[in-house]
Protein backbone atom coordinates (compact mmCIF):
# COMPACT_ATOMS: atom_id res chain seq x y z
CA UNK A 1 0.00 0.00 0.00
CA UNK A 2 1.15 3.53 -0.73
CA UNK A 3 1.89 5.72 2.30
CA UNK A 4 3.92 8.48 0.63
CA UNK A 5 2.85 10.26 -2.56
CA UNK A 6 5.64 12.34 -4.11
CA UNK A 7 5.22 14.82 -6.97
CA UNK A 8 8.32 15.91 -8.86
CA UNK A 9 8.96 19.38 -10.24
CA UNK A 10 11.08 22.50 -9.92
CA UNK A 11 10.26 25.27 -7.40
CA UNK A 12 9.56 28.85 -8.47
CA UNK A 13 6.95 30.62 -10.60
CA UNK A 14 9.06 30.40 -13.78
CA UNK A 15 8.76 26.59 -13.72
CA UNK A 16 5.21 26.30 -12.43
CA UNK A 17 3.49 25.69 -15.76
CA UNK A 18 6.28 23.69 -17.47
CA UNK A 19 5.99 20.03 -18.48
CA UNK A 20 8.67 19.00 -15.95
CA UNK A 21 6.26 20.05 -13.18
CA UNK A 22 3.52 17.56 -14.09
CA UNK A 23 4.30 15.68 -10.86
CA UNK A 24 3.58 18.83 -8.83
CA UNK A 25 0.31 19.25 -10.75
CA UNK A 26 -0.63 15.72 -9.70
CA UNK A 27 0.13 16.14 -5.99
CA UNK A 28 -1.62 19.53 -6.01
CA UNK A 29 -4.73 17.82 -7.41
CA UNK A 30 -4.42 15.01 -4.83
CA UNK A 31 -4.08 17.57 -2.02
CA UNK A 32 -7.34 19.21 -3.16
CA UNK A 33 -9.01 15.80 -3.25
CA UNK A 34 -7.82 14.94 0.28
CA UNK A 35 -8.56 18.49 1.48
CA UNK A 36 -5.03 19.13 2.76
CA UNK A 37 -2.58 21.99 2.16
CA UNK A 38 1.12 21.05 1.87
CA UNK A 39 3.36 23.44 3.84
CA UNK A 40 7.09 24.02 3.79
CA UNK A 41 9.00 21.67 6.09
CA UNK A 42 12.74 22.28 6.05
CA UNK A 43 13.42 18.90 7.68
CA UNK A 44 12.29 17.24 4.45
CA UNK A 45 13.39 19.95 2.00
CA UNK A 46 9.94 20.39 0.53
CA UNK A 47 6.23 21.00 0.94
CA UNK A 48 4.63 18.31 3.09
CA UNK A 49 1.08 17.38 4.07
CA UNK A 50 0.06 14.62 6.45
CA UNK A 51 -3.42 13.22 6.76
CA UNK A 52 -5.28 10.06 7.73
CA UNK A 53 -7.35 8.01 5.29
CA UNK A 54 -9.22 4.97 6.58
CA UNK A 55 -7.10 4.96 9.73
CA UNK A 56 -3.87 5.00 7.75
CA UNK A 57 -1.36 7.87 7.83
CA UNK A 58 -0.66 9.29 4.38
CA UNK A 59 2.02 11.81 3.38
CA UNK A 60 2.19 14.10 0.36
CA UNK A 61 5.57 15.54 -0.58
CA UNK A 62 6.76 18.06 -3.17
CA UNK A 63 10.57 18.33 -3.03
CA UNK A 64 11.77 21.94 -3.33
CA UNK A 65 15.38 20.92 -3.97
CA UNK A 66 15.11 21.27 -7.77
CA UNK A 67 14.50 18.17 -9.85
CA UNK A 68 18.07 16.82 -9.91
CA UNK A 69 18.25 16.56 -6.11
CA UNK A 70 14.71 15.21 -5.49
CA UNK A 71 16.06 12.13 -3.70
CA UNK A 72 17.42 14.21 -0.82
CA UNK A 73 13.87 15.21 0.09
CA UNK A 74 12.25 11.80 -0.53
CA UNK A 75 14.90 9.87 1.43
CA UNK A 76 14.78 12.28 4.40
CA UNK A 77 11.03 11.76 4.90
CA UNK A 78 11.06 8.03 4.10
CA UNK A 79 13.90 7.33 6.56
CA UNK A 80 12.44 9.39 9.38
CA UNK A 81 9.03 7.67 9.18
CA UNK A 82 10.58 4.25 8.35
CA UNK A 83 8.75 3.89 5.06
CA UNK A 84 9.74 1.10 2.70
CA UNK A 85 10.54 1.94 -0.92
CA UNK A 86 7.51 -0.05 -2.12
CA UNK A 87 5.25 2.20 0.00
CA UNK A 88 6.30 5.24 -2.05
CA UNK A 89 4.69 6.46 -5.28
CA UNK A 90 6.49 9.11 -7.34
CA UNK A 91 4.43 11.07 -9.90
CA UNK A 92 6.56 12.51 -12.71
CA UNK A 93 6.50 13.74 -16.30
CA UNK A 94 7.10 11.03 -18.92
CA UNK A 95 8.40 11.79 -22.42
CA UNK A 96 7.57 8.35 -23.83
CA UNK A 97 3.83 8.65 -23.15
CA UNK A 98 1.50 10.96 -25.07
CA UNK A 99 -0.34 13.78 -23.28
CA UNK A 100 -3.68 12.47 -22.05
CA UNK A 101 -2.33 9.13 -20.82
CA UNK A 102 -0.69 7.99 -17.59
CA UNK A 103 0.89 4.66 -16.61
CA UNK A 104 1.62 3.02 -13.28
CA UNK A 105 4.92 1.18 -12.99
CA UNK A 106 6.88 -0.57 -10.25
CA UNK A 107 10.68 -0.61 -10.20
CA UNK A 108 12.97 -0.57 -13.19
CA UNK A 109 15.54 1.96 -14.32
CA UNK A 110 15.30 5.75 -14.07
CA UNK A 111 15.42 5.90 -17.92
CA UNK A 112 17.45 9.12 -17.82
CA UNK A 113 14.91 11.08 -15.74
CA UNK A 114 17.09 13.17 -13.40
CA UNK A 115 14.56 13.27 -10.58
CA UNK A 116 14.22 9.48 -10.56
CA UNK A 117 17.99 9.09 -10.95
CA UNK A 118 18.56 10.94 -7.65
CA UNK A 119 15.74 9.09 -5.85
CA UNK A 120 17.32 5.79 -6.96
CA UNK A 121 20.67 6.95 -5.57
CA UNK A 122 19.34 8.29 -2.26
CA UNK A 123 17.01 5.36 -1.52
CA UNK A 124 19.59 2.86 -2.72
CA UNK A 125 16.95 1.08 -4.79
CA UNK A 126 14.61 1.53 -7.74
CA UNK A 127 11.90 -0.61 -6.13
CA UNK A 128 9.30 2.11 -5.67
CA UNK A 129 6.15 2.91 -7.64
CA UNK A 130 6.02 5.56 -10.35
CA UNK A 131 3.02 7.29 -11.88
CA UNK A 132 4.26 8.28 -15.33
CA UNK A 133 2.29 11.28 -16.60
CA UNK A 134 2.55 11.59 -20.38
CA UNK A 135 3.88 14.92 -21.68
CA UNK A 136 4.95 13.68 -25.13
CA UNK A 137 8.34 13.85 -26.85
CA UNK A 138 9.71 16.67 -29.03
CA UNK A 139 10.89 14.05 -31.53
CA UNK A 140 14.57 15.02 -31.28
CA UNK A 141 16.74 14.02 -28.31
CA UNK A 142 18.66 17.31 -28.40
CA UNK A 143 15.39 19.20 -27.78
CA UNK A 144 14.33 17.24 -24.67
CA UNK A 145 15.64 19.69 -22.03
CA UNK A 146 14.05 22.62 -23.84
CA UNK A 147 10.80 20.66 -24.18
CA UNK A 148 10.37 19.73 -20.51
CA UNK A 149 11.24 23.24 -19.31
CA UNK A 150 8.61 24.85 -21.55
CA UNK A 151 4.86 25.16 -21.16
CA UNK A 152 2.77 22.64 -23.10
CA UNK A 153 0.27 23.90 -25.65
CA UNK A 154 -3.21 24.61 -24.30
CA UNK A 155 -4.49 21.39 -25.92
CA UNK A 156 -1.73 19.32 -24.31
CA UNK A 157 -2.21 21.00 -20.92
CA UNK A 158 -5.91 20.10 -20.95
CA UNK A 159 -5.07 16.50 -21.96
CA UNK A 160 -2.48 16.21 -19.17
CA UNK A 161 -4.92 17.61 -16.59
CA UNK A 162 -7.58 15.15 -17.79
CA UNK A 163 -5.16 12.24 -17.30
CA UNK A 164 -4.34 13.52 -13.81
CA UNK A 165 -8.04 13.74 -12.90
CA UNK A 166 -8.67 10.20 -14.18
CA UNK A 167 -5.64 8.72 -12.38
CA UNK A 168 -6.82 10.17 -9.05
CA UNK A 169 -9.72 7.68 -9.21
CA UNK A 170 -7.11 4.98 -8.50
CA UNK A 171 -5.99 6.56 -5.21
CA UNK A 172 -8.33 4.47 -2.97
CA UNK A 173 -6.91 1.31 -4.59
CA UNK A 174 -3.35 2.59 -4.14
CA UNK A 175 -4.01 3.28 -0.45
CA UNK A 176 -5.52 -0.19 -0.02
CA UNK A 177 -2.54 -1.87 -1.68
CA UNK A 178 -4.76 -3.09 -4.55
CA UNK A 179 -2.06 -2.36 -7.12
CA UNK A 180 -3.53 -4.50 -9.92
CA UNK A 181 -6.85 -2.69 -9.60
CA UNK A 182 -5.06 0.69 -9.50
CA UNK A 183 -3.06 -0.23 -12.61
CA UNK A 184 -6.23 -1.22 -14.45
CA UNK A 185 -8.02 1.98 -13.45
CA UNK A 186 -5.12 4.14 -14.65
CA UNK A 187 -4.26 2.22 -17.82
CA UNK A 188 -7.81 1.69 -19.07
CA UNK A 189 -8.70 5.35 -18.69
CA UNK A 190 -8.35 6.02 -22.39
CA UNK A 191 -8.36 9.70 -23.33
CA UNK A 192 -11.44 10.86 -25.26
CA UNK A 193 -11.13 10.36 -29.00
CA UNK A 194 -10.51 13.56 -30.91
CA UNK A 195 -13.37 14.80 -33.04
CA UNK A 196 -12.90 14.18 -36.76
CA UNK A 197 -11.91 17.30 -38.72
CA UNK A 198 -14.79 19.18 -40.28
CA UNK A 199 -15.11 18.56 -43.97
CA UNK A 200 -15.29 21.66 -46.20
CA UNK A 201 -18.70 22.05 -47.86
CA UNK A 202 -18.91 20.48 -51.32
CA UNK A 203 -18.56 22.88 -54.24
CA UNK A 204 -21.92 22.88 -56.02
CA UNK A 205 -21.23 25.82 -58.29
CA UNK A 206 -20.51 23.54 -61.26
CA UNK A 207 -17.30 25.47 -62.13
CA UNK A 208 -14.24 23.45 -63.24
C-alpha positions as CSV (number, residue, x, y, z in Angstrom):
1,X,0.0,0.0,0.0
2,X,1.1,3.5,-0.7
3,X,1.9,5.7,2.3
4,X,3.9,8.5,0.6
5,X,2.9,10.3,-2.6
6,X,5.6,12.3,-4.1
7,X,5.2,14.8,-7.0
8,X,8.3,15.9,-8.9
9,X,9.0,19.4,-10.2
10,X,11.1,22.5,-9.9
11,X,10.3,25.3,-7.4
12,X,9.6,28.8,-8.5
13,X,7.0,30.6,-10.6
14,X,9.1,30.4,-13.8
15,X,8.8,26.6,-13.7
16,X,5.2,26.3,-12.4
17,X,3.5,25.7,-15.8
18,X,6.3,23.7,-17.5
19,X,6.0,20.0,-18.5
20,X,8.7,19.0,-16.0
21,X,6.3,20.0,-13.2
22,X,3.5,17.6,-14.1
23,X,4.3,15.7,-10.9
24,X,3.6,18.8,-8.8
25,X,0.3,19.2,-10.7
26,X,-0.6,15.7,-9.7
27,X,0.1,16.1,-6.0
28,X,-1.6,19.5,-6.0
29,X,-4.7,17.8,-7.4
30,X,-4.4,15.0,-4.8
31,X,-4.1,17.6,-2.0
32,X,-7.3,19.2,-3.2
33,X,-9.0,15.8,-3.3
34,X,-7.8,14.9,0.3
35,X,-8.6,18.5,1.5
36,X,-5.0,19.1,2.8
37,X,-2.6,22.0,2.2
38,X,1.1,21.0,1.9
39,X,3.4,23.4,3.8
40,X,7.1,24.0,3.8
41,X,9.0,21.7,6.1
42,X,12.7,22.3,6.0
43,X,13.4,18.9,7.7
44,X,12.3,17.2,4.4
45,X,13.4,19.9,2.0
46,X,9.9,20.4,0.5
47,X,6.2,21.0,0.9
48,X,4.6,18.3,3.1
49,X,1.1,17.4,4.1
50,X,0.1,14.6,6.5
51,X,-3.4,13.2,6.8
52,X,-5.3,10.1,7.7
53,X,-7.4,8.0,5.3
54,X,-9.2,5.0,6.6
55,X,-7.1,5.0,9.7
56,X,-3.9,5.0,7.7
57,X,-1.4,7.9,7.8
58,X,-0.7,9.3,4.4
59,X,2.0,11.8,3.4
60,X,2.2,14.1,0.4
61,X,5.6,15.5,-0.6
62,X,6.8,18.1,-3.2
63,X,10.6,18.3,-3.0
64,X,11.8,21.9,-3.3
65,X,15.4,20.9,-4.0
66,X,15.1,21.3,-7.8
67,X,14.5,18.2,-9.9
68,X,18.1,16.8,-9.9
69,X,18.2,16.6,-6.1
70,X,14.7,15.2,-5.5
71,X,16.1,12.1,-3.7
72,X,17.4,14.2,-0.8
73,X,13.9,15.2,0.1
74,X,12.2,11.8,-0.5
75,X,14.9,9.9,1.4
76,X,14.8,12.3,4.4
77,X,11.0,11.8,4.9
78,X,11.1,8.0,4.1
79,X,13.9,7.3,6.6
80,X,12.4,9.4,9.4
81,X,9.0,7.7,9.2
82,X,10.6,4.2,8.4
83,X,8.7,3.9,5.1
84,X,9.7,1.1,2.7
85,X,10.5,1.9,-0.9
86,X,7.5,-0.1,-2.1
87,X,5.2,2.2,0.0
88,X,6.3,5.2,-2.1
89,X,4.7,6.5,-5.3
90,X,6.5,9.1,-7.3
91,X,4.4,11.1,-9.9
92,X,6.6,12.5,-12.7
93,X,6.5,13.7,-16.3
94,X,7.1,11.0,-18.9
95,X,8.4,11.8,-22.4
96,X,7.6,8.3,-23.8
97,X,3.8,8.7,-23.1
98,X,1.5,11.0,-25.1
99,X,-0.3,13.8,-23.3
100,X,-3.7,12.5,-22.1
101,X,-2.3,9.1,-20.8
102,X,-0.7,8.0,-17.6
103,X,0.9,4.7,-16.6
104,X,1.6,3.0,-13.3
105,X,4.9,1.2,-13.0
106,X,6.9,-0.6,-10.2
107,X,10.7,-0.6,-10.2
108,X,13.0,-0.6,-13.2
109,X,15.5,2.0,-14.3
110,X,15.3,5.8,-14.1
111,X,15.4,5.9,-17.9
112,X,17.5,9.1,-17.8
113,X,14.9,11.1,-15.7
114,X,17.1,13.2,-13.4
115,X,14.6,13.3,-10.6
116,X,14.2,9.5,-10.6
117,X,18.0,9.1,-10.9
118,X,18.6,10.9,-7.7
119,X,15.7,9.1,-5.9
120,X,17.3,5.8,-7.0
121,X,20.7,7.0,-5.6
122,X,19.3,8.3,-2.3
123,X,17.0,5.4,-1.5
124,X,19.6,2.9,-2.7
125,X,17.0,1.1,-4.8
126,X,14.6,1.5,-7.7
127,X,11.9,-0.6,-6.1
128,X,9.3,2.1,-5.7
129,X,6.1,2.9,-7.6
130,X,6.0,5.6,-10.4
131,X,3.0,7.3,-11.9
132,X,4.3,8.3,-15.3
133,X,2.3,11.3,-16.6
134,X,2.6,11.6,-20.4
135,X,3.9,14.9,-21.7
136,X,4.9,13.7,-25.1
137,X,8.3,13.9,-26.8
138,X,9.7,16.7,-29.0
139,X,10.9,14.1,-31.5
140,X,14.6,15.0,-31.3
141,X,16.7,14.0,-28.3
142,X,18.7,17.3,-28.4
143,X,15.4,19.2,-27.8
144,X,14.3,17.2,-24.7
145,X,15.6,19.7,-22.0
146,X,14.0,22.6,-23.8
147,X,10.8,20.7,-24.2
148,X,10.4,19.7,-20.5
149,X,11.2,23.2,-19.3
150,X,8.6,24.8,-21.5
151,X,4.9,25.2,-21.2
152,X,2.8,22.6,-23.1
153,X,0.3,23.9,-25.7
154,X,-3.2,24.6,-24.3
155,X,-4.5,21.4,-25.9
156,X,-1.7,19.3,-24.3
157,X,-2.2,21.0,-20.9
158,X,-5.9,20.1,-20.9
159,X,-5.1,16.5,-22.0
160,X,-2.5,16.2,-19.2
161,X,-4.9,17.6,-16.6
162,X,-7.6,15.2,-17.8
163,X,-5.2,12.2,-17.3
164,X,-4.3,13.5,-13.8
165,X,-8.0,13.7,-12.9
166,X,-8.7,10.2,-14.2
167,X,-5.6,8.7,-12.4
168,X,-6.8,10.2,-9.0
169,X,-9.7,7.7,-9.2
170,X,-7.1,5.0,-8.5
171,X,-6.0,6.6,-5.2
172,X,-8.3,4.5,-3.0
173,X,-6.9,1.3,-4.6
174,X,-3.3,2.6,-4.1
175,X,-4.0,3.3,-0.4
176,X,-5.5,-0.2,0.0
177,X,-2.5,-1.9,-1.7
178,X,-4.8,-3.1,-4.6
179,X,-2.1,-2.4,-7.1
180,X,-3.5,-4.5,-9.9
181,X,-6.8,-2.7,-9.6
182,X,-5.1,0.7,-9.5
183,X,-3.1,-0.2,-12.6
184,X,-6.2,-1.2,-14.4
185,X,-8.0,2.0,-13.5
186,X,-5.1,4.1,-14.7
187,X,-4.3,2.2,-17.8
188,X,-7.8,1.7,-19.1
189,X,-8.7,5.3,-18.7
190,X,-8.4,6.0,-22.4
191,X,-8.4,9.7,-23.3
192,X,-11.4,10.9,-25.3
193,X,-11.1,10.4,-29.0
194,X,-10.5,13.6,-30.9
195,X,-13.4,14.8,-33.0
196,X,-12.9,14.2,-36.8
197,X,-11.9,17.3,-38.7
198,X,-14.8,19.2,-40.3
199,X,-15.1,18.6,-44.0
200,X,-15.3,21.7,-46.2
201,X,-18.7,22.1,-47.9
202,X,-18.9,20.5,-51.3
203,X,-18.6,22.9,-54.2
204,X,-21.9,22.9,-56.0
205,X,-21.2,25.8,-58.3
206,X,-20.5,23.5,-61.3
207,X,-17.3,25.5,-62.1
208,X,-14.2,23.5,-63.2
